[in-house]
Amino acid sequence: MQSPTLRRDFTRLLKKIILFEHASDAFRQSLCDAVIPFEYARGASIYKQGQAGDWMCILLSGRLEKTIVRNPSSPPIVIGEIAPGGICGDMGMLGVMELRSHSCRCAEDSSVLLLSRTAFQTLVDMTGGLDEYPLLKHLELMQNLTGDTDAFCNLPFFAKFERDFVKHICEYLEPRLYYPGMAVMKEGEMGFEMFIVHMGKVEVLKGSKRVAELGGGVVLGDVAVFGSDKRRTATVKCMEPTMIYVLNGDVVHHTLELYPQTKRVHDHDYIARLLRFELEKVADEVEHLENFYGKCHPMPLEEVSREVFGRDLNAEASCLGPLKGYG
């Protein structure tokens, strides 16, 4: 990248990409010479699901679509879009997995920059190594993690199920890499996928209140997937780089029908989990009401007015003067 204007614009862009936002100025400047520019026409394939890939793309202009094939007899499903400044293929470049978990194609004419794993590792070594990039230390622990099927089978949520069922489910897993601050799901949104945190840490938020911090092995989103109300009951955000397996709800429902014993165990476990969730929700509502009205005595009328209407009845009455009757 020879143009001073392009280099300046690109280094500014890198500060907005979470993978590079804490990198040194020397790293970002060197990255300008390490990336390879490519132009793609609308409809062109960047990479395909199942292909080997050790490079990532940074989108400069245009729009990309991420698609996945869950059933060979069905058409690809769009699972996300990438706007300028976005990245794709980072799991391959970082060595988290060797095969692409989805396909990426151009939704319109697009300009991209390609960065290979070799070039990236060379730049890291030249500019201070992993000690300078704490984010990369977390990511290094995830290298080739997605190929560890036995570890997935032993996760607490799945350990009680038939091993054949779990192996069947593994065929439909979609691994996703989330960075700190990224939302896995948002409260109130419709949910048709469930998430298994394989490695990393997330926080659970109800409104703006943090109610839990969770690590590897937990399952998220199953209340919406299996319940009649598909709305998410909480927001989940990542606190550090987090590897998450995504399972489509329809796939899980279909697979459970093939394994009756596992379905019975799952249904019993889910009902218990749902009841616990409903009890917690009622407890939260009771606590809110107690805090609002007072735990021991009813709240005085003037305090209720201030809480509900933002009005001070005593002050308003004194401003009006003595009341006159009309009859």
N, C-alpha and C positions, 0 to 999 in steps of 0.2 A: 504494500500500500504506500505509494510514493507521494501522492498529493497531500500537502500540509493540511488543507481543509478537511480532506477525508480522514486523515489521522486524528485531527482534533475532534471531529464529530464522533468518530468511533470510540476514542478514549472516554468521551462523555457518556456514550451509550453504555460502555462497560461498567461505569459506576452505578448504573440502574439495574444491572443483571446480578442477581444475588450471588451467583457463583464467583463473581469477580469484584463485587463492590468493596471488599476489604483488602483487595490485592494492592501491592505497592505501585507507585507511579511507574517505576522501572519495569515491573511486570506488564502493566497495561501498554506501555510504549513498545515493549518487545513483542507483545501479542499482535501488534499491527503488522509486523513482518512475518508472523507465523501462520496467519490465516490465509486461506486461498479463496478468492472470489469466484462465484458461479452465478450464471443467469439461467433460470428455468422458466419454460413457458407454462401457461395454464394447463392443468391436467397431468403435468409431468410428475413422475415418481421420484421422491428424494431417497427413500429407502423402503423396503418391504418387510412385513412381519415374517420373522423366522430367519432372515438373512443375518449373517455375521456382520458386525460393524464396530469399529473402534474410533469413530469420529463423531463430532457433533456439528450442528448448524446454528448459526446466529442469523436471524432474519433481519435484513436491512429494509426491504420494502416488499409489498405484496401481502399475501395471506396464505397460510398453510393449514391443511386439515390433517388431523390424526384419526386413523380408522383402525378397527380391529375386526377380525373374523373369528367369531365364537363357534360357528357351525359351518363346516365346509359347504353345505348345501344352501346356505343363506348368504345374501350380499353383505359386504362390509358395513359396519356400524360406525358412524362418526362419533368419536368420544371426546373431541376437543378441537379448538382452533388456536392458531398461533398468529399474533399480530406483530408488526415491526418492533424489534427489541426483544422478542421472545426467542427461546432456544428449544431445540429438540435433539434427541439422540445423545443426551448427556450421560445416560447410564452406560452406554457403550463406550464413550470416550473415557469415562472415569473407571472403567473396568468392573462396574457393579454387575453387569451381565454381558455375555458375549453375543447373544442373539437378540435381535430386535423384538420387542414385545408387541409392537403395533406397526402399522404402515404410516408413512407421511407423504402427502402429495400436495401439489400446488393448486389452491383454489382460484388463483389468478397469477398472472406473470409475476415472478418473484426474483429478488436479488438476495443471495445468501453468502455467508462466509463459512468455510469449512475449517474446523480445527481438529487435528488428529491427536490421538493419545500420546504418541511419541513426541510431537512438538510441545504438547502441554506439559508433559513430565520434564522435558528438557528445560522449559521456561521456569518451572517450579524449582528445579535444582539450581538453576543459574541465579535465582533471586531470593535465596534464603532457605529453600527446602520447606518441609511440612511444618517446621516450627513457626514459620511466618504466616501460615494459613491454617488456623485451628479448624475451620470448616472441612478442609481436606483430610484432617486426621480422622474425623468421624467417617468420612466417605471411604477411606482406605480400609476400615474395618468391614465394610459392606462388599468388598470385591468378591465376585462369584458367589455371593450369598444366596442368590435366587435359585441356584442349582441344588441346594441342600433340601431335598424332599423329606428326608428322615426328620430333620429339625422341624419342619412344618408339621409333620404327623404328630410330633411330641408336644406341640403347643397345648397349653391347658384346655383351651376350648374344644380341640379336636381329639385329645387323648382318649376320651371316653367313647368315641365312635369307632365303628368297624374300620379297620385299616384299609380295606378295599374301597370303602366309600371315600376316605380321605384322599387316596391315590387318584380316584376318579375325579374328585374336585380339583386336584392339582393340575389336571389337564386344561382347566378353564381359568386358571389364575391369571390375573393381569397385574404384574408388578409395577408399582409407580414409586418414584423418588420425590419426596417432598422436602423443601428447604425451610429453615426457620421462618416463622411468620405466615406460612402458607396455610390456607384453610382447607381441611379435608372435607368438611361439610358445614353447612350453616343452618342455624335454628330457623324453623319455619319453612325451609325449602322442601320440595318433594324429593323423596329418596327411593331409589330402585336398586341400589347397590349396597353391599356391606363391605366392611374394611377390616382386615386383620393386620395389626401392627406387628411387623416381624422384628424390627430393630429401630430404636430411636425413642423419642419421648414426645407426648402430646399433652395439651391442656384442654379440659372440657369447661365450656363457659355456658352459663344460663344468664342471658342478657349480658351484662358486663361483669358479672360475678364469676370468678373461677371457683369451680366446685370440685375439681379433681385434676391430678396429674397422673398419667398412665404411661406404661412402658411396653416393651415387647410382650406378645402373647395375648393381648386383649383384643376383643372383637367389638367393632363399632357399627352402628347403623342397622343392626338386625331388628330393632323395634319397628322401624319404618318398613323394612323389607317384608316382615312376616305379619305385621299388624294391619288392621283395616284402615287406620289413619296413616297415610304415607308421609306426613310432614315430619321433618327432623325435630327431635325434642331438645337438641342442644347444638352449640357450635363447637367444633373441634379444630384446634390450630396446632401446628408443629412447633416445638420448642427447640429442636435441633434437627439435623438431617435425619430423615425417617423413611425407612423402607416399608411400604404398605402393599399388601396383596388385596386386590379388588375382586369381589365375586358378584356377578350379576344375579339379581334376585330370581329371575326366571330359571337360570341354570341350577341354582340351589334347590328350588322347588322341584324341578324335574328329577334331579339326581336323588333327592330324598325319597321319591316315589319308587326308585329302583332298589332301595335298601330299607325295607319295612322296620327292621329292628332299630336301625339308626334313627329312623323317623320317629319311632315311639320315644326313644331317649331324648331326641331333640325337642319334640313337642312338649314333653314333661318339663324339660329344662327351661324352655322358652316361656311357658306359662308361669313358672315360678319367678323367672326374671321379670316378666311383665307385671305380676302382682307386686313384686318388690318396688318396681318403678312407680306404680300407681300409689302405693303407700307413701313413698318418698314425696310424690307430688302433693298428696293430701297434707303431709306433715309441713311442707313448705308453705302451703296456703294457710294452714292454721297459724304457723309462726308469723306470717305476714299480717294476718288479722289481729293477732295478739299484740304485735308491735304497733299496729295502727290504733286500736281501741284501748290499749292498756291491759296489762296482764291481770291486775287485781281489781281495778275499779273502772267503770265506764269513763270515757274521755269527756270532760266538760264540753258543753255545747259550743262555747267560744273557741275551744281548741279544735273541735271537729270542723267548724267553719273555716278556721285558718288553714287546716290541712286540705280540705276539699275545695273551698272556694278562694282561698288566699285572702279572706276578708276578716277584719276584726270587728265583731258586732258591737262590742262595748264602745269602741272608738267612734263607730258610725252613729250610734245612738246619742253620744254626747255632742256630736256635730249637729244633729237634727234639733236639739233642744227638747223641751217638754212636749209630750204627745197630746194632741187634741182629739176629742171624740166627736164624731159626726153621727147624727141619728135622725 
